Amino acid sequence: MLNHITIMGRLTRDPELRRTGTGIAVASFTVAVDRDFGGREGGERETDFIDCVAWRSTGEFVSKYFTKGSMIVVSGRLQIRSWTDKEGNKRRTAEVVADNVYFGESKRNSDGGSYSNGNSYGGNTYSAPAAPSYGSYAAPAANPASDFAMLDDDDAQLPF
């Protein structure tokens, strides 16, 4: 059976990070996702508000790097949970259990430069956000303590 969902939208509030009794991190957040089409007579687009939950290090990542209004891409599975409310009524709720979370937009630096941080976190791997780009590229100065050596423009020195 296949149960996979990917959504992209903006956070409606800051993620809420909690811990279970055994110390496992869990982050809850809601993503506002615009529908791809307008209303019946071409009116305004409708928005769905989708509850999401991220466990362990993925939850910590979401809590640390995302805030209200951030564009987020969530990939995971749809889960239906049954529970009983305070009045004893049986309730059901649907939520996305996040396996992978991605930045949905580039981030601006305070000095006007920009960088794209389309890295993701999921499973047991993490790619750190990209370093800022400040315009044109300049080759780094030779560092004698480095394991790397500068090559001349002679292609004969290339190892491939």
N, C-alpha and C positions, 0 to 999 in steps of 0.2 A: 504494500500500500504506500501511497505517496501523500505526504502532508508537508508542503513547503509553501511559504508565503514570503514575499518581499514587498515592503512598503517604503515610501519616501514622503516625508513631510516635515512639518515644524513642530517642535515640542510646545505643548500648551502651558507647561510650568516646568520649574526645575525638577530634575529627577529626585525621587525620594529614596535614599539609601537606608536600609534597615539591616539587621542581623538576626538570624534565627537563634534559637536557644543554644545551638552548638557553635555559633560564631560564623556561619556561612552568610556572605553578603548577598543581598537581593535588592535590586533597584526597580522601582515602579515608575512608569512615566506614560504619558498619553501623547500620541502623535496625531496632528491634524493633517488629513490627507484630502486634497481637492480631487473631486471626480473629474474624469477626462471630458465630460460633456456637460452642457448647461441644462436648464430646466426644460419643461415640455415645449414651450414656445421660444426656445433659444434664450431663456432668461439667465439669471445668475447661476454660476456653478454652485453645486452643493459640496459640503465638506463632511467627511466622516471623521469621528474622533475615536481612535483605536487605542485601547489599553494594551500596554506592553510590560513585560517583566524580563529582567536580565539577571542571571545568577552568577555568583562567585566573582572571578576577576573581570568578566564582561560587565557585570553590574557596577563594580568599582570604577571601571573605565568610563562608563556612561556618566556616572555621578561626578567624576572628576573633570571631564572634558566637554560636557554638554550642559547648556543652560536654556532657560525659557527662550523660545524663538529660534533656536539653532536648527538648521536643516540637518536631518538625520535619515540614514537609510538603514532599515532593520530587516534582516533576513533570519528566518526561523520557522517555527511551526505554529499552527493555530491550535489552541487548547480550549476546551469547554470545561469549566469547573462548576460543580454543584456545591451549594452551601446553604445553611439555614440562618436566616436573619434573627434579630433580637426578639421579634414577635413570634418566632417559630415557623415562619413561612419558608418554604423551599424556594431557592433562587438558583439561577444559572447565569453564568457570565462567560463571555468569550474574550480571550486575550492572546497576544502573540508572545510566545516564549522565544526570546532572541538567542540565536546561535552566533550570529556575526552582526557587528554594528560598524557602520562606515560614516565618515564625515560626508555630508551632502553638498558642501560648498567650500570655496576657498576662503581663507581667513585673511583679513587685512592687518598689517602691523601698524603700530601707532605712528611710525615715521613715514607712512605713506607707501612703503614698499609692500609687495604682496607675495604670498607663497601659496601654493596649492598643497593641501595636506589630505589627499584622498586615500590615506592609509586606513586600515581597518583593524579591528580587534575581534577575534573570535577563536574559539578553541584554546589552544595553548600557545599561540604565536602572537606576537605584537610587533608592529612596525612603528617605530617612533615617528612623530610628525617631522615633515621635511624641514630642512633649514631654510631660513628666509633667503629670498633672492633679491639682490639690490641692483638689478639692472644687468650690465654686461659682465661677462665672465673674465676674470683675471687669473692666470696660472699662479699657483702658490709659489712662494719663494722656496728655493732649495733648502732643505733642512738636513744638515750633515748627520743628525742622529736618526734620521729616517731610514727604513729598510728599502726605500725606493730610490732609484737613480733616474735623473733626467736623461732622456734619449735625444740624440741629434735627429735631424730630419732625414737621416739616411735610413731607408727602409730595410737595408741589409741587417740592421741591428734588431729588428722586430722578431720575436720568437715564433711567429706564425706566418 
